[in-house]
Amino acid sequence: MKADTAAPDAIGRAAARELLARNATPHGLLAATPLPAARSRGYHGVFARDAAICALGIALDGEPALLRAAAASLRTLAQHQAENGQIPKFVNVEQNDSDFWYLGCIDASLWWLIALDVLRRAAPPEMASELEALRPHAERALAWLRCQEHPRLHLLQQNEASDWADIMPRSGFVLYTNALWYEVKRRYAPAEAQATHYHFNHLFYPFTRQPPEYRRLRLLTHYVRRRALARELYLSFVNFSYWGEEGDVLGNLLAIVFGLADPAHALAIVRALERAGVHEPHPVRAVVTPIRREDLLWRTYMGRHRQNLEYQYHNGGSWPFIGGFWVSALVRVGQHERARQELARLTQMNALRDWEFNEWFHGASGAPRGMAGQSWSAAMLLLAQHAVERRISDIFPVS
């Protein structure tokens, strides 16, 4: 994508559309451009969370060919749905094979359900009717997720390393996963959403609320209230007697965008993230404080291939796709000028190396890392642009 004299937003939008069109296939959107490096690392498949997050930006942008590619992604994933209802982590269309990760991939089903509803509402009538045909798959995915739900807390339970941050030690009740679960319930079972909202806020942010009535939840929060040090953000996870205070940036941003945080708390979260500098050197880091080798939460697998060391990958790397949610959260709290400024920085981030749309960047040095040609980096730039135009409520309405 060669530079010209057009406005940066127009150039960025054209570059993002161009990359997404390049990564589109009859089976859906590939996670990355299928160059040799991507093929060697398995990035040339249809990944559930990548494709679903892409669908958000594509739904706002409305480009017909990209809408069709996003819908094809959901159909491909549905064709490989497990008998128990779980949506796969990814599908290798060349080998007609699907993968469900080592300890499961709980957020694949969550994102797939959200994307299905978003696309169904945004698509033209003929495409919406095709997506409606996936309703039985949605019902099976919901049934599988309900089997992972605590029957009294109405929150999902999971093992560690089993969501997008798949080499991080979050387990038990996980902030990011349950923010998605609330959004799924808002769309598919609104009568159940309030119970999840209530327990979400009592468990992941127990500092300003009276102890809950349910005694199991009271005990979980008792440990946190007595010993937690970080009290501005939602906890990244809560397990029995231990929890995460590293600051899950994506989980906190989703809580704002989905309306789980009330306006005062949402603004406090944004201010805390800014004070922590998560938007430097690029918007934004995945965690506020990376987990170090000497920390109790450190796991041996985090050092495999030296991938998840401090300020790298999930452990504090800066991810352009999370930057799209950062811009959206700034809009949600009414910081429109700040959102526009951060959009400009997100655009510059994606434009490095002639619009390479990298996967992630080192959270301290800012050096590009990971795979180039990432679909969700491009799609979330589109979403951020439309969020600044105040259209984010088109796909995430305010409750």
LINWOCOR-V61537 format. One record per backbone hydrogen bond with DSSP energy under -0.5 kcal/mol. CO is the residue of the C=O (numbers start at 0). NH is the residue of the N-H. E is the energy in kcal/mol with one decimal. If there is no record, write none. Layout:
CO | NH | E
CO | NH | E
This chain:
6 | 10 | -2.4
7 | 11 | -2.9
8 | 12 | -2.4
9 | 13 | -2.2
10 | 14 | -2.6
11 | 15 | -2.6
12 | 16 | -2.4
13 | 17 | -2.3
14 | 18 | -2.3
15 | 19 | -2.4
16 | 20 | -2.5
17 | 21 | -1.9
18 | 22 | -1.8
20 | 23 | -0.7
22 | 29 | -2.5
24 | 27 | -1.6
27 | 24 | -1.6
30 | 374 | -2.5
32 | 34 | -2.8
34 | 38 | -2.3
35 | 39 | -2.4
36 | 40 | -1.1
37 | 42 | -2.8
37 | 43 | -0.5
38 | 41 | -0.9
41 | 44 | -0.6
42 | 31 | -1.3
44 | 30 | -2.1
44 | 46 | -0.8
45 | 90 | -1.9
46 | 50 | -2.9
47 | 51 | -2.5
48 | 52 | -2.5
49 | 53 | -2.4
50 | 54 | -1.8
51 | 55 | -0.9
52 | 55 | -0.7
52 | 56 | -1.1
53 | 57 | -2.5
54 | 58 | -2.5
55 | 59 | -1.6
56 | 60 | -2.2
57 | 61 | -3.1
62 | 66 | -2.4
63 | 67 | -2.1
64 | 68 | -1.8
65 | 69 | -2.6
66 | 70 | -2.3
67 | 71 | -2.3
68 | 72 | -1.9
69 | 73 | -1.5
70 | 74 | -1.9
71 | 75 | -2.6
72 | 76 | -2.3
73 | 77 | -2.1
74 | 78 | -2.2
75 | 79 | -0.7
76 | 79 | -0.8
77 | 80 | -1.6
81 | 84 | -1.7
85 | 81 | -2.9
88 | 47 | -2.6
89 | 98 | -2.2
90 | 45 | -2.4
90 | 92 | -1.0
91 | 95 | -0.9
91 | 96 | -1.9
96 | 91 | -3.1
98 | 88 | -2.3
98 | 89 | -1.2
104 | 107 | -1.1
104 | 108 | -0.6
105 | 109 | -1.0
106 | 110 | -2.9
107 | 111 | -2.2
108 | 112 | -2.1
109 | 113 | -2.1
110 | 114 | -3.0
111 | 115 | -2.3
112 | 116 | -1.9
113 | 117 | -2.5
114 | 118 | -3.1
115 | 119 | -2.3
116 | 120 | -1.7
117 | 121 | -1.6
118 | 122 | -2.7
123 | 126 | -0.7
123 | 127 | -2.6
124 | 128 | -2.1
125 | 129 | -1.1
126 | 130 | -2.3
127 | 131 | -2.0
128 | 132 | -0.9
129 | 132 | -0.5
130 | 133 | -1.9
131 | 134 | -1.9
133 | 136 | -0.6
133 | 137 | -2.0
134 | 138 | -2.4
135 | 139 | -1.8
136 | 140 | -2.4
137 | 141 | -2.6
138 | 142 | -2.0
139 | 143 | -2.2
140 | 144 | -2.3
141 | 145 | -2.4
142 | 146 | -1.1
144 | 147 | -1.7
145 | 148 | -1.0
147 | 156 | -2.5
149 | 153 | -2.2
154 | 149 | -2.9
157 | 171 | -2.7
158 | 161 | -0.6
161 | 105 | -1.8
163 | 165 | -1.8
164 | 167 | -1.4
167 | 160 | -1.4
170 | 172 | -0.7
171 | 157 | -1.9
171 | 173 | -0.6
172 | 237 | -2.6
173 | 177 | -2.2
174 | 178 | -2.0
175 | 179 | -1.8
176 | 180 | -2.0
177 | 181 | -2.0
178 | 182 | -1.8
179 | 183 | -2.6
180 | 184 | -2.5
181 | 185 | -2.5
182 | 186 | -1.4
183 | 187 | -2.5
184 | 188 | -2.2
188 | 191 | -2.2
188 | 192 | -0.7
189 | 192 | -0.7
189 | 193 | -0.6
191 | 195 | -1.2
192 | 196 | -2.5
193 | 197 | -2.6
194 | 198 | -2.2
195 | 199 | -2.5
196 | 200 | -2.0
197 | 201 | -1.9
198 | 202 | -2.3
199 | 203 | -2.6
200 | 204 | -1.1
203 | 234 | -2.7
213 | 217 | -2.2
214 | 218 | -2.0
215 | 219 | -2.1
216 | 220 | -2.4
217 | 221 | -1.7
218 | 222 | -1.6
219 | 223 | -1.1
220 | 224 | -3.2
221 | 225 | -1.8
222 | 226 | -1.7
223 | 227 | -2.9
228 | 230 | -0.6
235 | 174 | -2.2
236 | 243 | -2.1
237 | 172 | -2.4
238 | 240 | -0.9
238 | 241 | -0.6
241 | 238 | -3.0
242 | 244 | -0.5
243 | 235 | -1.9
245 | 287 | -0.9
245 | 288 | -2.7
246 | 248 | -1.0
246 | 287 | -1.6
247 | 251 | -2.1
248 | 252 | -2.4
249 | 253 | -2.7
250 | 254 | -1.7
251 | 255 | -1.3
252 | 256 | -2.8
253 | 257 | -2.9
254 | 259 | -2.0
254 | 260 | -1.8
255 | 258 | -1.0
261 | 265 | -2.9
262 | 266 | -2.1
263 | 267 | -2.0
264 | 268 | -2.4
265 | 269 | -2.2
266 | 270 | -2.3
267 | 271 | -2.3
268 | 272 | -2.6
269 | 273 | -2.2
270 | 274 | -2.4
271 | 275 | -1.8
272 | 277 | -1.9
273 | 276 | -1.1
276 | 279 | -1.9
277 | 283 | -0.6
277 | 284 | -2.5
281 | 283 | -0.6
283 | 318 | -2.3
285 | 248 | -1.9
285 | 249 | -0.6
287 | 289 | -0.5
291 | 294 | -1.7
294 | 297 | -1.2
298 | 301 | -1.5
299 | 302 | -1.6
300 | 303 | -1.1
301 | 307 | -1.7
302 | 305 | -2.6
303 | 306 | -1.8
308 | 311 | -1.8
310 | 362 | -2.6
311 | 314 | -2.0
311 | 316 | -0.5
312 | 316 | -1.6
313 | 315 | -0.6
314 | 310 | -1.9
314 | 311 | -0.7
316 | 285 | -2.2
316 | 318 | -0.5
317 | 360 | -2.5
318 | 322 | -1.7
319 | 323 | -1.2
320 | 324 | -0.9
321 | 325 | -2.0
322 | 326 | -2.3
323 | 327 | -1.8
324 | 328 | -2.5
325 | 329 | -2.1
326 | 330 | -1.9
327 | 331 | -2.2
328 | 332 | -1.8
329 | 334 | -2.5
330 | 333 | -1.7
333 | 335 | -1.4
334 | 338 | -2.3
335 | 339 | -2.0
336 | 340 | -2.1
337 | 341 | -2.7
338 | 342 | -2.1
339 | 343 | -1.8
340 | 344 | -1.7
341 | 345 | -2.5
342 | 346 | -2.6
343 | 347 | -2.0
344 | 348 | -2.1
345 | 349 | -2.0
346 | 350 | -1.6
347 | 351 | -0.8
348 | 351 | -0.7
349 | 356 | -1.6
350 | 353 | -0.6
350 | 354 | -2.3
351 | 355 | -2.2
355 | 372 | -3.2
356 | 373 | -2.7
359 | 368 | -3.1
360 | 317 | -3.1
361 | 365 | -1.5
366 | 361 | -2.8
368 | 358 | -0.6
368 | 359 | -1.6
370 | 358 | -1.2
372 | 32 | -1.1
373 | 377 | -1.5
374 | 378 | -2.7
375 | 379 | -2.1
376 | 380 | -0.9
377 | 381 | -1.6
378 | 382 | -2.1
379 | 383 | -2.2
380 | 384 | -2.2
381 | 385 | -2.2
382 | 386 | -2.4
383 | 387 | -2.2
384 | 388 | -1.2
385 | 390 | -2.3
386 | 389 | -2.1
390 | 393 | -2.2
391 | 394 | -1.2
391 | 395 | -2.1
